[in-house]
């Protein structure tokens, strides 16, 4: 059997089988490495990519309505008390003393503007401190009895400083009169400072316990009288 000769027909058959196997291997290899693209379906609709979904935003009008609430949530309230009023009174007294020094050191010159500038600066600083103190007193809670007593003591000290300063303003008027513009400027500042002082006094008295408000008002009388006297001299 091993020596049996193979006929041409059998040999051809084997060649055909080998050729078909080789072709099959080549087909599998090609389609494995390069798979055929699918045949497009003319009836299929092209797929559309869905846009990314975003969280809906509230209308602009609604957003604007929440702005005041956001501001209130982050704003720092002004907290005022007897201690802050005492600090404001101390600032007024310091500026009053500074004005007094400016008044007593005044020396008339030839021009007038140079001499009046320090006076204007000191008067402006005093007026600003009075207005600031009024805002502090207005935003303060009602004072306790102990706080009201402390404020009363500071008010008496301030009244003494104011009276001294305004007495010097009256005494210095002859020097101011040598310059045309100084006395009218002093008069204007006196009126502004008196008005501001009255507003500050009213704001403080309103925070004092009801039983002590009469005493608080009496403490302000000497200050008011000194302003009235100085204004009358310059008018």
MDAnalysis code that builds the backbone (N, CA, C; Angstrom):
import MDAnalysis as mda
import numpy as np

u = mda.Universe.empty(705, n_residues=235, atom_resindex=np.repeat(np.arange(235), 3), trajectory=True)
u.add_TopologyAttr("name", ["N", "CA", "C"] * 235)
u.add_TopologyAttr("resid", np.arange(1, 236))
u.add_TopologyAttr("resname", ["UNK", "UNK", "UNK", "UNK", "UNK", "UNK", "UNK", "UNK", "UNK", "UNK", "UNK", "UNK", "UNK", "UNK", "UNK", "UNK", "UNK", "UNK", "UNK", "UNK", "UNK", "UNK", "UNK", "UNK", "UNK", "UNK", "UNK", "UNK", "UNK", "UNK", "UNK", "UNK", "UNK", "UNK", "UNK", "UNK", "UNK", "UNK", "UNK", "UNK", "UNK", "UNK", "UNK", "UNK", "UNK", "UNK", "UNK", "UNK", "UNK", "UNK", "UNK", "UNK", "UNK", "UNK", "UNK", "UNK", "UNK", "UNK", "UNK", "UNK", "UNK", "UNK", "UNK", "UNK", "UNK", "UNK", "UNK", "UNK", "UNK", "UNK", "UNK", "UNK", "UNK", "UNK", "UNK", "UNK", "UNK", "UNK", "UNK", "UNK", "UNK", "UNK", "UNK", "UNK", "UNK", "UNK", "UNK", "UNK", "UNK", "UNK", "UNK", "UNK", "UNK", "UNK", "UNK", "UNK", "UNK", "UNK", "UNK", "UNK", "UNK", "UNK", "UNK", "UNK", "UNK", "UNK", "UNK", "UNK", "UNK", "UNK", "UNK", "UNK", "UNK", "UNK", "UNK", "UNK", "UNK", "UNK", "UNK", "UNK", "UNK", "UNK", "UNK", "UNK", "UNK", "UNK", "UNK", "UNK", "UNK", "UNK", "UNK", "UNK", "UNK", "UNK", "UNK", "UNK", "UNK", "UNK", "UNK", "UNK", "UNK", "UNK", "UNK", "UNK", "UNK", "UNK", "UNK", "UNK", "UNK", "UNK", "UNK", "UNK", "UNK", "UNK", "UNK", "UNK", "UNK", "UNK", "UNK", "UNK", "UNK", "UNK", "UNK", "UNK", "UNK", "UNK", "UNK", "UNK", "UNK", "UNK", "UNK", "UNK", "UNK", "UNK", "UNK", "UNK", "UNK", "UNK", "UNK", "UNK", "UNK", "UNK", "UNK", "UNK", "UNK", "UNK", "UNK", "UNK", "UNK", "UNK", "UNK", "UNK", "UNK", "UNK", "UNK", "UNK", "UNK", "UNK", "UNK", "UNK", "UNK", "UNK", "UNK", "UNK", "UNK", "UNK", "UNK", "UNK", "UNK", "UNK", "UNK", "UNK", "UNK", "UNK", "UNK", "UNK", "UNK", "UNK", "UNK", "UNK", "UNK", "UNK", "UNK", "UNK", "UNK", "UNK", "UNK", "UNK", "UNK", "UNK", "UNK", "UNK", "UNK", "UNK", "UNK"])
u.atoms.positions = np.array([
    [0.845, -1.202, 0.000],
    [0.000, 0.000, 0.000],
    [0.866, 1.232, 0.000],
    [1.963, 1.224, 0.663],
    [2.805, 2.394, 0.683],
    [3.406, 2.634, -0.677],
    [3.560, 1.635, -1.413],
    [4.183, 1.822, -2.716],
    [3.185, 2.005, -3.810],
    [1.876, 2.153, -3.433],
    [0.859, 2.264, -4.460],
    [0.959, 3.612, -5.143],
    [0.832, 3.666, -6.396],
    [0.909, 4.881, -7.180],
    [-0.427, 5.584, -7.151],
    [-0.334, 6.852, -7.097],
    [-1.555, 7.665, -7.086],
    [-1.866, 8.073, -8.484],
    [-3.076, 7.918, -8.855],
    [-3.492, 8.241, -10.215],
    [-3.644, 9.727, -10.411],
    [-3.683, 10.195, -11.635],
    [-3.829, 11.634, -11.937],
    [-5.115, 12.219, -11.415],
    [-6.194, 11.408, -11.378],
    [-7.479, 11.947, -10.922],
    [-7.418, 12.273, -9.445],
    [-6.856, 11.344, -8.689],
    [-6.739, 11.575, -7.238],
    [-5.813, 12.724, -6.949],
    [-4.755, 12.856, -7.713],
    [-3.816, 13.945, -7.491],
    [-4.459, 15.294, -7.766],
    [-5.230, 15.357, -8.789],
    [-5.921, 16.609, -9.116],
    [-6.915, 16.971, -8.044],
    [-7.585, 15.901, -7.487],
    [-8.565, 16.173, -6.448],
    [-7.887, 16.766, -5.231],
    [-6.728, 16.224, -4.882],
    [-6.014, 16.750, -3.726],
    [-5.564, 18.167, -3.963],
    [-5.112, 18.493, -5.178],
    [-4.724, 19.861, -5.498],
    [-5.894, 20.810, -5.363],
    [-7.095, 20.365, -5.756],
    [-8.278, 21.231, -5.651],
    [-8.631, 21.516, -4.218],
    [-8.527, 20.500, -3.364],
    [-8.849, 20.696, -1.956],
    [-7.853, 21.634, -1.316],
    [-6.571, 21.439, -1.661],
    [-5.546, 22.316, -1.085],
    [-5.730, 23.751, -1.517],
    [-6.082, 23.936, -2.784],
    [-6.299, 25.301, -3.282],
    [-7.461, 25.962, -2.565],
    [-8.552, 25.205, -2.357],
    [-9.725, 25.774, -1.673],
    [-9.407, 26.106, -0.224],
    [-8.640, 25.303, 0.475],
    [-8.285, 25.583, 1.878],
    [-7.432, 26.820, 1.975],
    [-6.469, 26.936, 0.992],
    [-5.617, 28.116, 1.018],
    [-6.436, 29.381, 0.785],
    [-7.402, 29.292, -0.167],
    [-8.251, 30.449, -0.451],
    [-9.095, 30.806, 0.771],
    [-9.582, 29.787, 1.501],
    [-10.403, 30.043, 2.690],
    [-9.584, 30.733, 3.761],
    [-8.335, 30.282, 3.926],
    [-7.487, 30.906, 4.932],
    [-7.225, 32.377, 4.586],
    [-6.977, 32.678, 3.306],
    [-6.745, 34.047, 2.888],
    [-7.979, 34.914, 3.122],
    [-9.172, 34.355, 2.852],
    [-10.421, 35.094, 3.049],
    [-10.624, 35.448, 4.508],
    [-10.393, 34.454, 5.406],
    [-10.574, 34.682, 6.841],
    [-9.576, 35.711, 7.336],
    [-8.331, 35.593, 6.832],
    [-7.298, 36.530, 7.261],
    [-7.633, 37.948, 6.866],
    [-8.080, 38.136, 5.605],
    [-8.406, 39.486, 5.131],
    [-9.589, 40.072, 5.877],
    [-10.615, 39.312, 6.133],
    [-11.817, 39.819, 6.781],
    [-11.629, 39.979, 8.284],
    [-10.641, 39.294, 8.817],
    [-10.365, 39.496, 10.244],
    [-9.625, 40.799, 10.474],
    [-8.611, 41.066, 9.596],
    [-7.829, 42.288, 9.728],
    [-8.570, 43.496, 9.202],
    [-9.299, 43.345, 8.139],
    [-10.042, 44.454, 7.521],
    [-11.495, 44.035, 7.347],
    [-12.287, 44.141, 8.387],
    [-13.694, 43.713, 8.264],
    [-14.431, 44.592, 7.276],
    [-15.309, 43.999, 6.487],
    [-16.046, 44.769, 5.464],
    [-16.996, 45.747, 6.117],
    [-17.105, 46.929, 5.531],
    [-18.030, 47.938, 6.039],
    [-19.444, 47.553, 5.725],
    [-20.349, 47.864, 6.663],
    [-21.746, 47.456, 6.422],
    [-22.344, 48.202, 5.247],
    [-23.229, 47.525, 4.575],
    [-23.909, 48.124, 3.418],
    [-24.930, 49.135, 3.907],
    [-24.847, 50.393, 3.466],
    [-25.800, 51.406, 3.951],
    [-27.210, 51.083, 3.522],
    [-28.154, 51.370, 4.455],
    [-29.572, 51.155, 4.181],
    [-30.163, 52.472, 3.712],
    [-30.632, 52.567, 2.469],
    [-31.150, 53.853, 1.967],
    [-32.368, 54.338, 2.725],
    [-33.115, 53.424, 3.385],
    [-34.325, 53.831, 4.109],
    [-34.044, 54.265, 5.557],
    [-32.851, 53.992, 6.028],
    [-32.544, 54.329, 7.430],
    [-32.298, 55.825, 7.568],
    [-32.795, 56.413, 8.610],
    [-32.625, 57.831, 8.878],
    [-31.277, 58.062, 9.560],
    [-30.570, 59.123, 9.155],
    [-29.272, 59.398, 9.800],
    [-29.469, 59.753, 11.274],
    [-28.626, 59.147, 12.097],
    [-28.730, 59.398, 13.545],
    [-28.213, 60.789, 13.862],
    [-28.895, 61.476, 14.768],
    [-28.517, 62.819, 15.202],
    [-28.033, 62.758, 16.640],
    [-26.843, 63.349, 16.866],
    [-26.285, 63.364, 18.217],
    [-27.103, 64.291, 19.118],
    [-27.489, 63.799, 20.285],
    [-28.287, 64.598, 21.212],
    [-27.394, 65.612, 21.909],
    [-27.823, 66.871, 21.937],
    [-27.009, 67.887, 22.630],
    [-26.976, 67.607, 24.121],
    [-25.874, 67.967, 24.800],
    [-25.795, 67.736, 26.259],
    [-26.864, 68.528, 26.994],
    [-27.503, 67.846, 27.923],
    [-28.569, 68.484, 28.685],
    [-27.973, 69.380, 29.762],
    [-28.479, 70.588, 29.845],
    [-28.037, 71.554, 30.862],
    [-29.162, 71.800, 31.842],
    [-28.776, 72.170, 33.055],
    [-29.765, 72.451, 34.099],
    [-30.514, 73.732, 33.769],
    [-31.819, 73.694, 33.732],
    [-32.569, 74.917, 33.376],
    [-32.313, 76.032, 34.372],
    [-32.097, 77.250, 33.855],
    [-31.855, 78.429, 34.681],
    [-33.149, 79.203, 34.909],
    [-33.312, 79.805, 36.085],
    [-34.522, 80.609, 36.319],
    [-34.523, 81.841, 35.441],
    [-35.676, 82.373, 35.136],
    [-35.749, 83.588, 34.309],
    [-34.955, 84.721, 34.920],
    [-34.519, 85.640, 34.045],
    [-33.705, 86.767, 34.502],
    [-34.446, 87.596, 35.541],
    [-35.742, 87.777, 35.360],
    [-36.505, 88.581, 36.303],
    [-36.464, 87.968, 37.690],
    [-36.556, 86.628, 37.745],
    [-36.518, 85.964, 39.039],
    [-35.134, 86.090, 39.668],
    [-34.068, 86.004, 38.834],
    [-32.712, 86.157, 39.359],
    [-32.523, 87.546, 39.961],
    [-33.049, 88.566, 39.290],
    [-32.898, 89.930, 39.783],
    [-33.641, 90.130, 41.097],
    [-34.741, 89.398, 41.251],
    [-35.501, 89.543, 42.493],
    [-34.720, 89.017, 43.697],
    [-33.820, 88.051, 43.456],
    [-33.069, 87.470, 44.563],
    [-31.818, 88.261, 44.896],
    [-31.446, 89.240, 44.079],
    [-30.237, 90.013, 44.337],
    [-30.279, 90.741, 45.682],
    [-31.370, 91.445, 46.028],
    [-31.396, 92.102, 47.343],
    [-31.241, 91.119, 48.495],
    [-31.828, 89.909, 48.349],
    [-31.707, 88.922, 49.412],
    [-30.275, 88.454, 49.558],
    [-29.588, 88.276, 48.419],
    [-28.185, 87.870, 48.483],
    [-27.333, 88.948, 49.118],
    [-27.655, 90.202, 48.807],
    [-26.889, 91.305, 49.410],
    [-27.095, 91.346, 50.909],
    [-28.340, 91.167, 51.351],
    [-28.622, 91.202, 52.779],
    [-27.947, 90.053, 53.507],
    [-27.791, 88.923, 52.802],
    [-27.164, 87.772, 53.439],
    [-25.689, 87.981, 53.675],
    [-25.046, 88.812, 52.824],
    [-23.608, 89.026, 52.948],
    [-23.266, 90.349, 53.606],
    [-24.224, 91.256, 53.737],
    [-23.916, 92.569, 54.306],
    [-23.685, 92.452, 55.807],
    [-22.783, 93.264, 56.307],
    [-22.502, 93.285, 57.736],
    [-23.294, 94.413, 58.389],
    [-24.189, 94.124, 59.302],
    [-24.993, 95.180, 59.917],
    [-24.148, 96.085, 60.796],
    [-24.576, 97.325, 60.925],
    [-23.902, 98.271, 61.806],
    [-24.414, 98.037, 63.227],
    [-23.520, 97.656, 64.100],
    [-23.889, 97.405, 65.482],
    [-23.400, 98.569, 66.326],
    [-24.314, 99.266, 66.953],
    [-23.960, 100.418, 67.779],
    [-24.524, 100.200, 69.172],
    [-23.822, 100.769, 70.142],
    [-24.237, 100.614, 71.535],
    [-23.709, 101.808, 72.316],
    [-23.799, 101.706, 73.645],
    [-23.263, 102.775, 74.464],
    [-21.774, 102.984, 74.244],
    [-21.046, 101.887, 74.050],
    [-19.601, 101.995, 73.841],
    [-19.275, 102.732, 72.545],
    [-20.012, 102.444, 71.481],
    [-19.742, 103.119, 70.206],
    [-20.130, 104.594, 70.271],
    [-21.164, 104.913, 71.022],
    [-21.543, 106.320, 71.192],
    [-20.459, 107.050, 71.981],
    [-19.904, 106.403, 72.985],
    [-18.813, 107.012, 73.750],
    [-17.592, 107.261, 72.860],
    [-17.308, 106.311, 71.973],
    [-16.195, 106.492, 71.044],
    [-16.452, 107.669, 70.107],
    [-17.695, 107.795, 69.642],
    [-18.045, 108.917, 68.766],
    [-17.934, 110.249, 69.499],
    [-18.363, 110.284, 70.760],
    [-18.231, 111.510, 71.558],
    [-16.765, 111.891, 71.752],
    [-15.933, 110.886, 71.952],
    [-14.501, 111.147, 72.119],
    [-13.897, 111.733, 70.850],
    [-14.343, 111.233, 69.699],
    [-13.850, 111.765, 68.426],
    [-14.272, 113.219, 68.237],
    [-15.504, 113.529, 68.601],
    [-15.970, 114.919, 68.501],
    [-15.142, 115.826, 69.416],
    [-14.877, 115.346, 70.619],
    [-14.115, 116.173, 71.564],
    [-12.683, 116.392, 71.056],
    [-12.077, 115.372, 70.466],
    [-10.728, 115.534, 69.921],
    [-10.705, 116.573, 68.801],
    [-11.699, 116.521, 67.929],
    [-11.762, 117.487, 66.831],
    [-12.105, 118.893, 67.342],
    [-12.880, 118.957, 68.417],
    [-13.164, 120.264, 69.024],
    [-11.897, 120.888, 69.594],
    [-11.096, 120.071, 70.255],
    [-9.830, 120.572, 70.795],
    [-8.880, 121.005, 69.679],
    [-8.871, 120.256, 68.574],
    [-8.019, 120.630, 67.433],
    [-8.464, 121.957, 66.841],
    [-9.771, 122.168, 66.750],
    [-10.280, 123.450, 66.252],
    [-9.903, 124.584, 67.199],
    [-9.984, 124.341, 68.486],
    [-9.624, 125.362, 69.462],
    [-8.158, 125.781, 69.295],
    [-7.284, 124.810, 69.073],
    [-5.861, 125.131, 68.865],
    [-5.667, 125.967, 67.612],
    [-6.428, 125.639, 66.566],
    [-6.322, 126.405, 65.316],
    [-6.805, 127.838, 65.513],
    [-7.893, 127.982, 66.277],
    [-8.447, 129.318, 66.514],
    [-7.476, 130.184, 67.321],
    [-6.939, 129.623, 68.377],
    [-6.081, 130.421, 69.261],
    [-4.727, 130.755, 68.628],
    [-4.298, 129.959, 67.657],
    [-3.010, 130.225, 67.013],
    [-3.150, 131.055, 65.739],
    [-4.354, 131.517, 65.453],
    [-4.579, 132.263, 64.211],
    [-3.865, 133.603, 64.248],
    [-3.157, 133.895, 63.146],
    [-2.503, 135.187, 62.972],
    [-2.858, 135.713, 61.580],
    [-3.473, 136.884, 61.512],
    [-3.879, 137.403, 60.204],
    [-2.677, 137.738, 59.332],
    [-2.820, 137.482, 58.034],
    [-1.779, 137.812, 57.072],
    [-2.313, 138.772, 56.040],
    [-1.590, 138.895, 54.951],
    [-1.987, 139.836, 53.902],
    [-2.967, 139.218, 52.919],
    [-2.846, 137.913, 52.696],
    [-3.655, 137.267, 51.656],
    [-5.008, 136.828, 52.203],
    [-4.996, 136.138, 53.330],
    [-6.249, 135.681, 53.916],
    [-6.542, 134.226, 53.621],
    [-6.346, 133.782, 52.384],
    [-6.672, 132.401, 52.022],
    [-5.762, 131.416, 52.747],
    [-4.497, 131.737, 52.838],
    [-3.552, 130.844, 53.521],
    [-3.911, 130.693, 54.991],
    [-4.329, 131.774, 55.605],
    [-4.671, 131.729, 57.028],
    [-5.989, 131.006, 57.293],
    [-6.905, 131.054, 56.349],
    [-8.216, 130.470, 56.579],
    [-8.253, 128.973, 56.297],
    [-7.303, 128.458, 55.532],
    [-7.326, 127.033, 55.176],
    [-7.228, 126.118, 56.397],
    [-6.317, 126.357, 57.344],
    [-6.312, 125.495, 58.541],
    [-7.617, 125.561, 59.327],
    [-8.213, 126.732, 59.356],
    [-9.488, 126.888, 60.052],
    [-10.593, 126.088, 59.351],
    [-10.595, 126.139, 58.031],
    [-11.582, 125.371, 57.266],
    [-11.380, 123.872, 57.466],
    [-10.129, 123.450, 57.453],
    [-9.835, 122.025, 57.618],
    [-10.285, 121.515, 58.979],
    [-9.988, 122.268, 60.027],
    [-10.382, 121.853, 61.371],
    [-11.900, 121.854, 61.532],
    [-12.568, 122.851, 60.964],
    [-14.031, 122.923, 61.063],
    [-14.686, 121.786, 60.289],
    [-14.133, 121.459, 59.130],
    [-14.681, 120.355, 58.328],
    [-14.535, 119.027, 59.052],
    [-13.386, 118.807, 59.681],
    [-13.175, 117.563, 60.427],
    [-14.152, 117.452, 61.600],
    [-14.399, 118.559, 62.277],
    [-15.349, 118.552, 63.393],
    [-16.756, 118.247, 62.907],
    [-17.166, 118.888, 61.828],
    [-18.505, 118.661, 61.292],
    [-18.684, 117.209, 60.863],
    [-17.662, 116.645, 60.227],
    [-17.741, 115.250, 59.779],
    [-17.872, 114.304, 60.965],
    [-17.147, 114.571, 62.044],
    [-17.234, 113.695, 63.217],
    [-18.602, 113.788, 63.889],
    [-19.210, 114.966, 63.868],
    [-20.556, 115.113, 64.453],
    [-21.574, 114.337, 63.624],
    [-21.490, 114.451, 62.308],
    [-22.425, 113.720, 61.435],
    [-22.240, 112.208, 61.572],
    [-20.990, 111.777, 61.684],
    [-20.734, 110.349, 61.873],
    [-21.300, 109.863, 63.204],
    [-21.156, 110.660, 64.235],
    [-21.693, 110.290, 65.542],
    [-23.214, 110.204, 65.519],
    [-23.836, 111.062, 64.733],
    [-25.297, 111.013, 64.612],
    [-25.741, 109.694, 63.991],
    [-25.022, 109.241, 62.966],
    [-25.346, 107.955, 62.339],
    [-25.169, 106.806, 63.332],
    [-24.116, 106.872, 64.145],
    [-23.881, 105.838, 65.147],
    [-25.005, 105.807, 66.177],
    [-25.374, 106.981, 66.681],
    [-26.429, 107.042, 67.697],
    [-27.771, 106.585, 67.135],
    [-28.054, 106.945, 65.891],
    [-29.334, 106.567, 65.286],
    [-29.455, 105.058, 65.111],
    [-28.341, 104.376, 64.851],
    [-28.378, 102.933, 64.628],
    [-28.190, 102.137, 65.909],
    [-28.021, 102.823, 67.028],
    [-27.782, 102.145, 68.294],
    [-29.069, 101.581, 68.872],
    [-28.895, 100.536, 69.641],
    [-30.025, 100.042, 70.431],
    [-30.257, 101.011, 71.592],
    [-31.393, 100.876, 72.237],
    [-31.667, 101.728, 73.395],
    [-30.613, 101.499, 74.482],
    [-30.190, 102.576, 75.096],
    [-29.140, 102.495, 76.103],
    [-29.693, 101.974, 77.429],
    [-28.860, 101.231, 78.114],
    [-29.208, 100.845, 79.479],
    [-28.962, 102.044, 80.405],
    [-29.376, 101.908, 81.632],
    [-29.160, 102.998, 82.590],
    [-27.677, 103.259, 82.797],
    [-26.897, 102.203, 82.925],
    [-25.451, 102.369, 83.113],
    [-24.809, 103.027, 81.893],
    [-25.227, 102.628, 80.702],
    [-24.684, 103.239, 79.484],
    [-25.073, 104.710, 79.399],
    [-26.307, 105.007, 79.769],
    [-26.763, 106.402, 79.726],
    [-25.966, 107.272, 80.691],
    [-25.625, 106.736, 81.852],
    [-24.822, 107.501, 82.818],
    [-23.428, 107.763, 82.255],
    [-22.843, 106.755, 81.603],
    [-21.520, 106.942, 80.994],
    [-21.562, 107.979, 79.887],
    [-22.605, 107.930, 79.062],
    [-22.759, 108.906, 77.982],
    [-22.958, 110.310, 78.557],
    [-23.676, 110.407, 79.665],
    [-23.894, 111.713, 80.295],
    [-22.578, 112.327, 80.751],
    [-21.710, 111.512, 81.333],
    [-20.409, 112.019, 81.756],
    [-19.574, 112.499, 80.583],
    [-19.598, 111.747, 79.484],
    [-18.847, 112.156, 78.292],
    [-19.440, 113.420, 77.682],
    [-20.754, 113.576, 77.786],
    [-21.401, 114.778, 77.239],
    [-21.004, 116.022, 78.026],
    [-20.920, 115.881, 79.340],
    [-20.475, 117.020, 80.166],
    [-19.054, 117.438, 79.813],
    [-18.192, 116.455, 79.588],
    [-16.814, 116.758, 79.203],
    [-16.770, 117.443, 77.840],
    [-17.593, 116.972, 76.918],
    [-17.651, 117.595, 75.596],
    [-18.191, 119.013, 75.677],
    [-19.203, 119.233, 76.504],
    [-19.773, 120.571, 76.644],
    [-18.727, 121.564, 77.121],
    [-17.866, 121.133, 78.027],
    [-16.803, 122.014, 78.509],
    [-15.849, 122.382, 77.385],
    [-15.477, 121.392, 76.537],
    [-14.565, 121.653, 75.423],
    [-15.214, 122.572, 74.392],
    [-16.504, 122.365, 74.136],
    [-17.217, 123.199, 73.159],
    [-17.305, 124.642, 73.654],
    [-17.645, 124.801, 74.904],
    [-17.766, 126.158, 75.455],
    [-16.437, 126.911, 75.391],
    [-15.347, 126.213, 75.699],
    [-14.025, 126.850, 75.640],
    [-13.683, 127.262, 74.206],
    [-13.956, 126.360, 73.271],
    [-13.636, 126.644, 71.872],
    [-14.453, 127.811, 71.341],
    [-15.748, 127.822, 71.610],
    [-16.596, 128.886, 71.080],
    [-16.277, 130.223, 71.754],
    [-15.862, 130.186, 73.005],
    [-15.438, 131.437, 73.663],
    [-14.205, 131.998, 72.964],
    [-13.305, 131.141, 72.546],
    [-12.118, 131.597, 71.814],
    [-12.470, 132.065, 70.402],
    [-13.464, 131.438, 69.805],
    [-13.922, 131.899, 68.489],
    [-14.460, 133.329, 68.596],
    [-15.199, 133.610, 69.646],
    [-15.714, 134.969, 69.867],
    [-14.560, 135.943, 70.135],
    [-13.620, 135.514, 70.934],
    [-12.492, 136.372, 71.303],
    [-11.594, 136.690, 70.096],
    [-11.524, 135.786, 69.153],
    [-10.636, 135.957, 67.996],
    [-11.295, 136.733, 66.863],
    [-12.554, 137.088, 66.993],
    [-13.261, 137.751, 65.894],
    [-12.568, 139.035, 65.413],
    [-12.035, 139.877, 66.283],
    [-11.341, 141.073, 65.762],
    [-10.212, 140.731, 64.784],
    [-9.510, 139.633, 65.022],
    [-8.469, 139.217, 64.083],
    [-9.083, 138.758, 62.761],
    [-10.183, 138.023, 62.868],
    [-10.841, 137.567, 61.647],
    [-11.365, 138.735, 60.817],
    [-11.806, 139.761, 61.506],
    [-12.399, 140.900, 60.794],
    [-11.382, 141.662, 59.955],
    [-10.099, 141.494, 60.239],
    [-9.091, 142.183, 59.429],
    [-9.003, 141.594, 58.022],
    [-9.539, 140.407, 57.856],
    [-9.571, 139.758, 56.542],
    [-11.020, 139.649, 56.093],
    [-11.245, 139.924, 54.852],
    [-12.615, 140.042, 54.356],
    [-13.383, 138.728, 54.399],
    [-12.685, 137.619, 54.148],
    [-13.419, 136.368, 53.930],
    [-13.526, 135.494, 55.171],
    [-12.758, 135.767, 56.225],
    [-12.676, 134.808, 57.328],
    [-13.951, 134.805, 58.173],
    [-14.407, 135.952, 58.613],
    [-15.586, 135.993, 59.493],
    [-16.833, 135.382, 58.849],
    [-17.138, 135.644, 57.574],
    [-18.294, 134.974, 56.960],
    [-18.146, 133.448, 56.923],
    [-16.908, 132.984, 56.709],
    [-16.673, 131.532, 56.709],
    [-16.894, 130.957, 58.098],
    [-16.428, 131.644, 59.115],
    [-16.615, 131.197, 60.491],
    [-18.108, 131.133, 60.833],
    [-18.852, 132.144, 60.432],
    [-20.298, 132.173, 60.703],
    [-21.000, 130.979, 60.050],
    [-20.648, 130.704, 58.804],
    [-21.269, 129.565, 58.106],
    [-20.961, 128.257, 58.825],
    [-19.719, 128.080, 59.224],
    [-19.346, 126.852, 59.925],
    [-20.048, 126.733, 61.273],
    [-20.203, 127.851, 61.969],
    [-20.904, 127.818, 63.260],
    [-22.347, 127.337, 63.086],
    [-23.010, 127.815, 62.065],
    [-24.401, 127.409, 61.839],
    [-24.493, 125.928, 61.456],
    [-23.577, 125.479, 60.605],
    [-23.588, 124.065, 60.211],
    [-23.300, 123.154, 61.398],
    [-22.352, 123.556, 62.217],
    [-21.992, 122.741, 63.379],
    [-23.108, 122.713, 64.417],
    [-23.807, 123.834, 64.570],
    [-24.929, 123.848, 65.521],
    [-26.048, 122.920, 65.050],
    [-26.379, 122.985, 63.776],
    [-27.426, 122.107, 63.241],
    [-27.045, 120.638, 63.405],
    [-25.791, 120.323, 63.110],
    [-25.341, 118.938, 63.253],
    [-25.351, 118.499, 64.709],
    [-24.959, 119.413, 65.603],
    [-24.957, 119.090, 67.032],
    [-26.376, 118.855, 67.543],
    [-27.324, 119.638, 67.076],
    [-28.723, 119.440, 67.481],
    [-29.231, 118.064, 67.039],
    [-28.900, 117.677, 65.814],
    [-29.335, 116.358, 65.326],
    [-28.688, 115.241, 66.137],
    [-27.428, 115.411, 66.449],
    [-26.744, 114.392, 67.252],
    [-27.351, 114.297, 68.654],
    [-27.619, 115.441, 69.264],
    [-28.227, 115.432, 70.591],
    [-29.582, 114.744, 70.600],
    [-30.393, 115.027, 69.577],
    [-31.714, 114.383, 69.492],
    [-31.584, 112.868, 69.332],
    [-30.603, 112.428, 68.531],
    [-30.420, 110.994, 68.302],
    [-29.995, 110.282, 69.583],
    [-29.151, 110.931, 70.376],
    [-28.691, 110.316, 71.615],
    [-29.810, 110.287, 72.653],
    [-30.519, 111.396, 72.806],
    [-31.599, 111.466, 73.802],
    [-32.659, 110.406, 73.510],
    [-32.910, 110.132, 72.239],
    [-33.923, 109.139, 71.879],
    [-33.555, 107.733, 72.344],
    [-32.266, 107.480, 72.565],
    [-31.821, 106.153, 73.004],
    [-31.704, 106.039, 74.524],
    [-31.817, 107.148, 75.216],
    [-31.703, 107.162, 76.673],
    [-33.012, 106.652, 77.283],
    [-32.967, 105.927, 78.397],
    [-34.220, 105.504, 79.060],
    [-35.138, 106.688, 79.325],
    [-36.404, 106.453, 79.208],
    [-37.395, 107.537, 79.286],
    [-37.242, 108.359, 80.564],
    [-36.939, 107.704, 81.663],
    [-36.827, 108.418, 82.938],
    [-35.619, 109.340, 83.015],
    [-34.652, 109.168, 82.113],
    [-33.438, 109.985, 82.133],
    [-33.354, 110.966, 80.963],
    [-34.346, 110.972, 80.114],
    [-34.274, 111.830, 78.928],
    [-34.297, 113.311, 79.278],
    [-35.024, 113.688, 80.322],
    [-35.039, 115.085, 80.744],
    [-33.656, 115.557, 81.184],
    [-32.942, 114.700, 81.919],
    [-31.586, 115.043, 82.353],
    [-30.658, 115.157, 81.141],
    [-30.811, 114.235, 80.184],
    [-29.973, 114.261, 78.977],
    [-30.177, 115.549, 78.192],
    [-31.413, 115.980, 78.097],
    [-31.692, 117.224, 77.367],
    [-31.062, 118.433, 78.074],
    [-31.084, 118.432, 79.396],
    [-30.489, 119.546, 80.143],
    [-28.972, 119.614, 79.947],
    [-28.327, 118.455, 79.745],
    [-26.887, 118.440, 79.529],
    [-26.496, 119.099, 78.209],
    [-27.429, 119.144, 77.282],
    [-27.149, 119.726, 75.972],
    [-27.398, 121.237, 75.940],
    [-28.063, 121.764, 76.925],
    [-28.408, 123.189, 76.919],
    [-27.172, 124.085, 76.882],
    [-26.129, 123.838, 77.703],
    [-24.957, 124.726, 77.644],
    [-24.297, 124.748, 76.271],
    [-24.284, 123.605, 75.583],
    [-23.700, 123.557, 74.239],
    [-24.515, 124.417, 73.283],
    [-25.814, 124.271, 73.365],
    [-26.688, 125.049, 72.483],
    [-26.569, 126.548, 72.752],
    [-26.491, 126.911, 74.024],
    [-26.362, 128.333, 74.383],
    [-25.055, 128.927, 73.858],
    [-23.966, 128.153, 73.933],
    [-22.679, 128.657, 73.451],
    [-22.713, 128.883, 71.947],
    [-23.345, 127.996, 71.221],
    [-23.471, 128.185, 69.772],
    [-24.307, 129.429, 69.462],
    [-25.412, 129.576, 70.176],
    [-26.271, 130.725, 69.928],
    [-25.520, 132.034, 70.177],
    [-24.728, 132.084, 71.214],
    [-23.966, 133.279, 71.532],
    [-22.930, 133.594, 70.447],
    [-22.203, 132.557, 70.031],
    [-21.169, 132.787, 69.009],
    [-21.784, 133.224, 67.683],
    [-22.884, 132.592, 67.305],
    [-23.549, 132.978, 66.048],
    [-24.035, 134.420, 66.096],
    [-24.580, 134.810, 67.247],
    [-25.074, 136.190, 67.385],
    [-23.938, 137.180, 67.242],
    [-22.746, 136.857, 67.716],
    [-21.602, 137.779, 67.606],
    [-21.169, 137.940, 66.146],
    [-21.240, 136.888, 65.392],
    [-20.734, 136.942, 64.017],
    [-21.793, 137.405, 63.017],
    [-23.055, 137.456, 63.399],
    [-24.094, 137.878, 62.449],
    [-24.151, 139.407, 62.339],
])
